[in-house]
């Protein structure tokens, strides 16, 4: 894997785009507000070979009118539908209730795009400090900082999450800010023994 890890961006120009990558890029082309992708798709983007049912993302909290325009932009593409809401009003109400709305390609359910408003300070941090992954050909995906994703995967605690964390750490351990990683681990109360077990190193 050839990439350049810089401040606020990862340049990954020779990435061979998968069917899932192309779907994500197309869907994101409809998103005209600040967003960040979090969780499992980040590991998949960087080579982890596993299936995912959803692509998790946060969008910055916006007004009802602004969201209605975004909803219309997605639906009017003709490619996607909202799985759990019939219209923009219902979808916005779901978001305000701190739940998520889901979009998928017409005729499918999986994978789907799970969208939420930020629900805590770490969610907001991930949007404010999103990393741009530049894939070549002016294609770009905004992802949560790797340090935060590693800590959050350990916090979630499933075998799949641990494997995602181990995969990402193996790739980025020489690039990430270890002090920042430790700060997130402490914030999420992750024990040192768990870190060593999953990441195979003491931090």
MIDOSE-1310 file (N, C-alpha, C; in nm, 2 decimals, decimal comma, always signed):
residues 203
xxxx	+0,08/-0,12/+0,00/+0,00/+0,00/+0,00/+0,09/+0,12/+0,00; +0,08/+0,21/-0,10/+0,15/+0,33/-0,11/+0,07/+0,45/-0,08; +0,11/+0,52/+0,02/+0,03/+0,64/+0,06/+0,13/+0,74/+0,12; +0,08/+0,86/+0,13/+0,16/+0,97/+0,20/+0,07/+1,02/+0,31
xxxx	+0,12/+1,01/+0,43/+0,04/+1,05/+0,55/+0,09/+1,19/+0,58; +0,00/+1,29/+0,56/+0,04/+1,43/+0,59/-0,05/+1,49/+0,70; -0,03/+1,61/+0,73/-0,12/+1,68/+0,83/-0,25/+1,70/+0,77; -0,35/+1,64/+0,83/-0,49/+1,66/+0,78/-0,53/+1,58/+0,65
xxxx	-0,44/+1,50/+0,60/-0,47/+1,43/+0,48/-0,39/+1,31/+0,46; -0,44/+1,21/+0,39/-0,37/+1,09/+0,34/-0,38/+1,09/+0,19; -0,27/+1,09/+0,12/-0,28/+1,08/-0,02/-0,26/+0,94/-0,06; -0,36/+0,88/-0,13/-0,36/+0,74/-0,16/-0,40/+0,72/-0,31
xxxx	-0,31/+0,77/-0,40/-0,34/+0,79/-0,54/-0,36/+0,66/-0,62; -0,29/+0,55/-0,58/-0,30/+0,43/-0,66/-0,39/+0,33/-0,60; -0,48/+0,37/-0,52/-0,58/+0,28/-0,46/-0,67/+0,23/-0,57; -0,68/+0,09/-0,58/-0,77/+0,03/-0,67/-0,91/+0,03/-0,62
xxxx	-1,00/+0,10/-0,67/-1,13/+0,12/-0,62/-1,21/+0,00/-0,63; -1,27/-0,04/-0,52/-1,37/-0,15/-0,52/-1,51/-0,11/-0,56; -1,60/-0,20/-0,58/-1,74/-0,16/-0,60/-1,79/-0,08/-0,48; -1,76/-0,12/-0,36/-1,80/-0,04/-0,24/-1,74/+0,10/-0,24
xxxx	-1,61/+0,11/-0,27/-1,55/+0,24/-0,28/-1,62/+0,33/-0,38; -1,65/+0,28/-0,49/-1,72/+0,36/-0,60/-1,86/+0,40/-0,55; -1,93/+0,31/-0,48/-2,06/+0,35/-0,43/-2,05/+0,46/-0,32; -1,95/+0,45/-0,23/-1,93/+0,55/-0,13/-1,90/+0,69/-0,20
xxxx	-1,81/+0,69/-0,29/-1,77/+0,81/-0,36/-1,89/+0,87/-0,43; -1,97/+0,79/-0,49/-2,09/+0,85/-0,56/-2,19/+0,91/-0,46; -2,21/+0,83/-0,35/-2,31/+0,89/-0,25/-2,26/+1,02/-0,19; -2,13/+1,02/-0,16/-2,07/+1,14/-0,10/-2,08/+1,26/-0,20
xxxx	-2,08/+1,23/-0,32/-2,09/+1,35/-0,42/-2,23/+1,42/-0,40; -2,32/+1,36/-0,34/-2,45/+1,42/-0,31/-2,45/+1,50/-0,18; -2,35/+1,48/-0,10/-2,35/+1,54/+0,04/-2,28/+1,67/+0,03; -2,35/+1,78/+0,04/-2,30/+1,91/+0,03/-2,29/+1,99/+0,16
xxxx	-2,28/+1,91/+0,27/-2,26/+1,97/+0,41/-2,14/+1,90/+0,47; -2,08/+1,95/+0,57/-1,97/+1,89/+0,64/-2,01/+1,75/+0,69; -1,92/+1,65/+0,66/-1,95/+1,51/+0,70/-1,82/+1,45/+0,74; -1,83/+1,33/+0,80/-1,71/+1,25/+0,83/-1,76/+1,11/+0,84
xxxx	-1,68/+1,02/+0,77/-1,71/+0,88/+0,78/-1,63/+0,82/+0,90; -1,70/+0,73/+0,97/-1,63/+0,67/+1,09/-1,65/+0,52/+1,09; -1,58/+0,45/+1,18/-1,60/+0,31/+1,20/-1,55/+0,22/+1,09; -1,62/+0,11/+1,06/-1,56/+0,00/+0,98/-1,52/+0,03/+0,84
xxxx	-1,59/+0,11/+0,77/-1,55/+0,14/+0,63/-1,40/+0,20/+0,62; -1,36/+0,26/+0,73/-1,22/+0,32/+0,72/-1,12/+0,20/+0,71; -1,14/+0,10/+0,79/-1,05/-0,02/+0,78/-1,06/-0,08/+0,64; -1,18/-0,09/+0,59/-1,20/-0,15/+0,46/-1,14/-0,07/+0,35
xxxx	-1,15/+0,06/+0,36/-1,09/+0,16/+0,26/-0,94/+0,13/+0,25; -0,87/+0,10/+0,36/-0,73/+0,07/+0,37/-0,70/-0,08/+0,37; -0,78/-0,15/+0,30/-0,74/-0,29/+0,26/-0,79/-0,40/+0,35; -0,87/-0,38/+0,45/-0,92/-0,49/+0,53/-1,03/-0,56/+0,45
xxxx	-1,02/-0,69/+0,44/-1,11/-0,77/+0,36/-1,22/-0,82/+0,44; -1,33/-0,75/+0,45/-1,45/-0,79/+0,52/-1,57/-0,72/+0,46; -1,68/-0,78/+0,49/-1,81/-0,72/+0,44/-1,86/-0,62/+0,55; -1,93/-0,52/+0,50/-2,00/-0,43/+0,60/-2,14/-0,41/+0,55
xxxx	-2,23/-0,40/+0,64/-2,37/-0,37/+0,61/-2,40/-0,23/+0,60; -2,32/-0,14/+0,67/-2,35/+0,00/+0,66/-2,22/+0,08/+0,66; -2,23/+0,20/+0,61/-2,12/+0,30/+0,61/-2,17/+0,41/+0,71; -2,10/+0,42/+0,82/-2,14/+0,51/+0,93/-2,08/+0,65/+0,90
xxxx	-2,17/+0,75/+0,92/-2,12/+0,89/+0,90/-2,20/+0,99/+0,98; -2,13/+1,09/+1,02/-2,19/+1,21/+1,09/-2,19/+1,32/+0,99; -2,30/+1,40/+0,99/-2,31/+1,53/+0,92/-2,32/+1,63/+1,03; -2,27/+1,75/+1,00/-2,28/+1,86/+1,09/-2,43/+1,89/+1,11
xxxx	-2,47/+1,93/+1,23/-2,61/+1,96/+1,26/-2,65/+2,08/+1,18; -2,76/+2,07/+1,11/-2,80/+2,18/+1,02/-2,95/+2,20/+1,04; -3,00/+2,31/+0,98/-3,14/+2,35/+1,00/-3,23/+2,26/+0,92; -3,36/+2,26/+0,95/-3,45/+2,18/+0,88/-3,45/+2,21/+0,73
xxxx	-3,45/+2,34/+0,70/-3,45/+2,38/+0,56/-3,32/+2,33/+0,49; -3,21/+2,34/+0,55/-3,08/+2,29/+0,49/-3,09/+2,14/+0,47; -3,14/+2,07/+0,57/-3,15/+1,93/+0,56/-3,25/+1,89/+0,45; -3,36/+1,96/+0,44/-3,46/+1,93/+0,33/-3,39/+1,93/+0,20
xxxx	-3,31/+2,03/+0,18/-3,24/+2,05/+0,05/-3,14/+1,93/+0,03; -3,07/+1,89/+0,13/-2,98/+1,77/+0,12/-3,06/+1,65/+0,09; -3,17/+1,62/+0,16/-3,25/+1,50/+0,14/-3,30/+1,50/+0,00; -3,34/+1,61/-0,05/-3,39/+1,62/-0,19/-3,28/+1,59/-0,29
xxxx	-3,16/+1,64/-0,26/-3,04/+1,62/-0,35/-3,01/+1,47/-0,36; -3,02/+1,40/-0,25/-2,99/+1,26/-0,25/-3,10/+1,18/-0,32; -3,23/+1,21/-0,29/-3,34/+1,13/-0,35/-3,35/+1,16/-0,50; -3,34/+1,29/-0,53/-3,36/+1,33/-0,67/-3,24/+1,28/-0,76
xxxx	-3,14/+1,22/-0,70/-3,04/+1,16/-0,79/-3,09/+1,04/-0,86; -3,21/+0,98/-0,81/-3,27/+0,87/-0,88/-3,20/+0,74/-0,84; -3,09/+0,74/-0,77/-3,02/+0,62/-0,74/-3,05/+0,56/-0,60; -3,09/+0,65/-0,50/-3,10/+0,62/-0,36/-3,24/+0,64/-0,31
xxxx	-3,27/+0,57/-0,20/-3,40/+0,59/-0,13/-3,36/+0,59/+0,02; -3,45/+0,65/+0,10/-3,43/+0,65/+0,24/-3,51/+0,53/+0,30; -3,44/+0,44/+0,37/-3,50/+0,32/+0,42/-3,60/+0,34/+0,53; -3,57/+0,44/+0,62/-3,65/+0,45/+0,74/-3,73/+0,58/+0,75
xxxx	-3,75/+0,65/+0,64/-3,83/+0,77/+0,65/-3,89/+0,79/+0,51; -4,01/+0,84/+0,50/-4,08/+0,86/+0,38/-4,06/+1,00/+0,32; -4,01/+1,09/+0,40/-3,99/+1,23/+0,35/-3,89/+1,30/+0,44; -3,85/+1,42/+0,40/-3,75/+1,50/+0,47/-3,79/+1,53/+0,61
xxxx	-3,92/+1,57/+0,63/-3,97/+1,60/+0,76/-3,95/+1,49/+0,86; -3,99/+1,37/+0,82/-3,97/+1,25/+0,90/-3,83/+1,22/+0,93; -3,75/+1,23/+0,83/-3,60/+1,20/+0,84/-3,54/+1,30/+0,94; -3,57/+1,43/+0,93/-3,51/+1,53/+1,02/-3,56/+1,51/+1,16
xxxx	-3,68/+1,47/+1,18/-3,73/+1,44/+1,32/-3,65/+1,32/+1,38; -3,62/+1,22/+1,30/-3,54/+1,11/+1,35/-3,40/+1,15/+1,39; -3,34/+1,24/+1,31/-3,21/+1,29/+1,34/-3,21/+1,37/+1,47; -3,31/+1,45/+1,49/-3,32/+1,53/+1,61/-3,34/+1,45/+1,73
xxxx	-3,40/+1,33/+1,72/-3,42/+1,24/+1,83/-3,29/+1,16/+1,86; -3,18/+1,20/+1,80/-3,05/+1,14/+1,82/-3,04/+0,99/+1,77; -3,12/+0,97/+1,67/-3,11/+0,84/+1,60/-3,06/+0,86/+1,46; -3,06/+0,76/+1,38/-3,00/+0,77/+1,24/-3,10/+0,74/+1,13
xxxx	-3,07/+0,80/+1,02/-3,14/+0,77/+0,90/-3,05/+0,69/+0,81; -3,11/+0,61/+0,72/-3,04/+0,52/+0,64/-3,08/+0,53/+0,49; -2,98/+0,54/+0,40/-3,01/+0,55/+0,26/-2,94/+0,43/+0,20; -3,00/+0,37/+0,09/-2,94/+0,27/+0,01/-2,98/+0,28/-0,13
xxxx	-2,91/+0,21/-0,22/-2,94/+0,21/-0,36/-3,08/+0,15/-0,37; -3,16/+0,20/-0,47/-3,29/+0,14/-0,49/-3,28/-0,01/-0,52; -3,37/-0,08/-0,46/-3,38/-0,23/-0,48/-3,28/-0,30/-0,39; -3,22/-0,23/-0,30/-3,12/-0,30/-0,21/-3,15/-0,25/-0,07
xxxx	-3,08/-0,31/+0,03/-3,08/-0,27/+0,17/-2,94/-0,26/+0,22; -2,86/-0,34/+0,17/-2,72/-0,36/+0,22/-2,62/-0,35/+0,10; -2,52/-0,27/+0,11/-2,49/-0,18/+0,23/-2,57/-0,05/+0,22; -2,59/+0,01/+0,34/-2,66/+0,13/+0,34/-2,57/+0,24/+0,42
xxxx	-2,61/+0,36/+0,39/-2,54/+0,48/+0,45/-2,62/+0,52/+0,58; -2,56/+0,51/+0,69/-2,62/+0,54/+0,82/-2,57/+0,68/+0,86; -2,66/+0,78/+0,86/-2,63/+0,92/+0,89/-2,69/+0,96/+1,02; -2,60/+1,03/+1,10/-2,65/+1,09/+1,23/-2,59/+1,23/+1,24
xxxx	-2,66/+1,31/+1,33/-2,60/+1,43/+1,37/-2,50/+1,39/+1,49; -2,40/+1,47/+1,51/-2,31/+1,45/+1,62/-2,38/+1,44/+1,75; -2,35/+1,35/+1,84/-2,42/+1,33/+1,96/-2,33/+1,36/+2,09; -2,20/+1,38/+2,07/-2,12/+1,41/+2,18/-1,99/+1,48/+2,13
xxxx	-1,91/+1,52/+2,22/-1,79/+1,60/+2,19/-1,69/+1,52/+2,09; -1,68/+1,39/+2,11/-1,59/+1,32/+2,02/-1,65/+1,31/+1,88; -1,78/+1,30/+1,87/-1,84/+1,30/+1,73/-1,81/+1,44/+1,67; -1,83/+1,55/+1,74/-1,80/+1,68/+1,69/-1,66/+1,70/+1,65
xxxx	-1,57/+1,64/+1,74/-1,43/+1,65/+1,71/-1,39/+1,58/+1,58; -1,46/+1,46/+1,55/-1,43/+1,39/+1,43/-1,47/+1,47/+1,31; -1,57/+1,55/+1,31/-1,61/+1,63/+1,20/-1,51/+1,75/+1,19; -1,48/+1,81/+1,30/-1,40/+1,93/+1,30/-1,26/+1,90/+1,25
xxxx	-1,21/+1,78/+1,28/-1,07/+1,74/+1,25/-1,07/+1,62/+1,15; -1,16/+1,61/+1,06/-1,17/+1,51/+0,96/-1,04/+1,51/+0,87; -1,00/+1,39/+0,84/-0,88/+1,37/+0,75/-0,94/+1,35/+0,61; -0,87/+1,42/+0,51/-0,91/+1,40/+0,37/-0,82/+1,29/+0,31
xxxx	-0,89/+1,19/+0,26/-0,82/+1,08/+0,19/-0,83/+1,11/+0,04; -0,72/+1,14/-0,02/-0,72/+1,18/-0,16/-0,69/+1,06/-0,24; -0,78/+1,01/-0,33/-0,77/+0,89/-0,40/-0,73/+0,90/-0,54; -0,70/+1,02/-0,59/-0,66/+1,04/-0,73/-0,78/+1,08/-0,81
xxxx	-0,76/+1,15/-0,92/-0,88/+1,19/-1,00/-0,97/+1,28/-0,93; -0,92/+1,36/-0,84/-1,01/+1,45/-0,76/-1,11/+1,38/-0,68; -1,09/+1,26/-0,65/-1,18/+1,18/-0,56/-1,13/+1,20/-0,42; -1,22/+1,23/-0,32/-1,18/+1,25/-0,19/-1,29/+1,20/-0,09
xxxx	-1,24/+1,14/+0,02/-1,33/+1,09/+0,12/-1,28/+1,15/+0,26; -1,37/+1,20/+0,34/-1,34/+1,26/+0,47/-1,36/+1,15/+0,58; -1,25/+1,12/+0,65/-1,27/+1,02/+0,75/-1,22/+1,08/+0,89; -1,27/+1,01/+0,99/-1,23/+1,05/+1,13/-1,08/+1,03/+1,15
xxxx	-1,01/+1,11/+1,23/-0,87/+1,09/+1,26/-0,84/+0,94/+1,30; -0,73/+0,89/+1,25/-0,70/+0,75/+1,28/-0,69/+0,72/+1,43; -0,63/+0,82/+1,50/-0,61/+0,80/+1,64/-0,74/+0,78/+1,72; -0,84/+0,86/+1,68/-0,97/+0,85/+1,74/-1,04/+0,72/+1,70
xxxx	-1,02/+0,68/+1,58/-1,08/+0,55/+1,53/-1,03/+0,43/+1,60; -0,89/+0,43/+1,62/-0,83/+0,32/+1,69/-0,89/+0,31/+1,83; -0,90/+0,42/+1,90/-0,95/+0,42/+2,04/-1,09/+0,38/+2,04; -1,17/+0,43/+1,95/-1,31/+0,40/+1,95/-1,34/+0,25/+1,91
xxxx	-1,26/+0,19/+1,83/-1,28/+0,05/+1,79/-1,25/-0,03/+1,92; -1,15/+0,00/+2,00/-1,12/-0,07/+2,12/-1,23/-0,05/+2,22; -1,29/+0,07/+2,22/-1,41/+0,10/+2,31/-1,53/+0,01/+2,27; -1,56/-0,01/+2,14/-1,67/-0,08/+2,10/-1,66/-0,23/+2,14
xxxx	-1,55/-0,29/+2,12/-1,51/-0,41/+2,19/-1,56/-0,54/+2,13; -1,61/-0,54/+2,00/-1,64/-0,67/+1,94/-1,52/-0,73/+1,88; -1,52/-0,86/+1,84/-1,40/-0,92/+1,77/-1,38/-0,85/+1,64; -1,48/-0,81/+1,57/-1,47/-0,74/+1,44/-1,40/-0,60/+1,47
xxxx	-1,44/-0,53/+1,57/-1,38/-0,40/+1,60/-1,23/-0,42/+1,64; -1,20/-0,52/+1,72/-1,06/-0,54/+1,75/-0,98/-0,57/+1,62; -1,03/-0,65/+1,54/-0,96/-0,68/+1,41/-0,94/-0,56/+1,32; -1,04/-0,47/+1,32/-1,03/-0,35/+1,25/-0,92/-0,26/+1,31
xxxx	-0,92/-0,25/+1,44/-0,81/-0,17/+1,51/-0,67/-0,23/+1,48; -0,66/-0,36/+1,49/-0,53/-0,42/+1,47/-0,48/-0,39/+1,32; -0,57/-0,40/+1,23/-0,54/-0,38/+1,09/-0,49/-0,23/+1,07; -0,57/-0,14/+1,12/-0,53/+0,00/+1,10/-0,40/+0,04/+1,17
xxxx	-0,39/-0,02/+1,29/-0,26/+0,01/+1,36/-0,14/-0,04/+1,29; -0,15/-0,16/+1,24/-0,04/-0,22/+1,16/+0,00/-0,13/+1,04; -0,10/-0,07/+0,98/-0,07/+0,02/+0,87/-0,01/+0,15/+0,91; -0,07/+0,21/+1,01/-0,04/+0,36/+1,04/+0,04/+0,38/+1,17
xxxx	+0,09/+0,27/+1,23/+0,16/+0,29/+1,36/+0,28/+0,38/+1,35; +0,34/+0,39/+1,24/+0,46/+0,48/+1,23/+0,43/+0,62/+1,19; +0,30/+0,65/+1,16/+0,25/+0,78/+1,11/+0,17/+0,85/+1,22; +0,10/+0,78/+1,30/+0,00/+0,85/+1,39/+0,07/+0,92/+1,50
xxxx	+0,00/+1,00/+1,57/+0,04/+1,08/+1,69/+0,01/+0,99/+1,81; +0,11/+0,92/+1,87/+0,09/+0,83/+1,98/+0,04/+0,91/+2,10; +0,08/+1,03/+2,12/+0,03/+1,11/+2,24/-0,12/+1,13/+2,22; -0,16/+1,16/+2,10/-0,30/+1,19/+2,08/-0,38/+1,06/+2,09
xxxx	-0,32/+0,95/+2,05/-0,39/+0,82/+2,06/-0,41/+0,79/+2,21; -0,31/+0,81/+2,29/-0,31/+0,78/+2,44/-0,42/+0,87/+2,50; -0,43/+0,99/+2,45/-0,53/+1,08/+2,51/-0,67/+1,03/+2,48; -0,70/+0,98/+2,36/-0,83/+0,92/+2,33/-0,85/+0,79/+2,41
xxxx	-0,75/+0,71/+2,43/-0,76/+0,59/+2,50/-0,80/+0,62/+2,65; -0,74/+0,72/+2,70/-0,77/+0,76/+2,84/-0,91/+0,81/+2,85; -0,95/+0,89/+2,75/-1,08/+0,95/+2,75/-1,19/+0,85/+2,75; -1,16/+0,74/+2,68/-1,26/+0,63/+2,67/-1,24/+0,52/+2,77
xxxx	-1,14/+0,54/+2,86/-1,12/+0,44/+2,97/-1,08/+0,31/+2,92; -0,99/+0,30/+2,82/-0,94/+0,18/+2,76/-0,82/+0,13/+2,84; -0,82/+0,01/+2,89/-0,72/-0,04/+2,98/-0,59/-0,08/+2,89; -0,48/-0,06/+2,96/-0,35/-0,09/+2,89/-0,34/-0,23/+2,84
xxxx	-0,39/-0,32/+2,92/-0,38/-0,46/+2,88/-0,46/-0,50/+2,76; -0,57/-0,43/+2,74/-0,65/-0,45/+2,62/-0,57/-0,39/+2,50; -0,51/-0,28/+2,52/-0,44/-0,21/+2,41/-0,33/-0,31/+2,36; -0,25/-0,36/+2,46/-0,14/-0,45/+2,42/-0,19/-0,58/+2,36
xxxx	-0,31/-0,63/+2,40/-0,36/-0,75/+2,35/-0,40/-0,74/+2,20; -0,46/-0,62/+2,17/-0,52/-0,60/+2,04/-0,41/-0,54/+1,94; -0,34/-0,44/+1,99/-0,24/-0,38/+1,90/-0,11/-0,44/+1,90; -0,08/-0,53/+2,00/+0,04/-0,61/+2,01/+0,16/-0,52/+2,05
xxx	+0,13/-0,41/+2,11/+0,24/-0,32/+2,16/+0,19/-0,24/+2,28; +0,28/-0,21/+2,37/+0,26/-0,12/+2,48/+0,27/+0,03/+2,42; +0,18/+0,11/+2,47/+0,18/+0,25/+2,43/+0,23/+0,34/+2,54
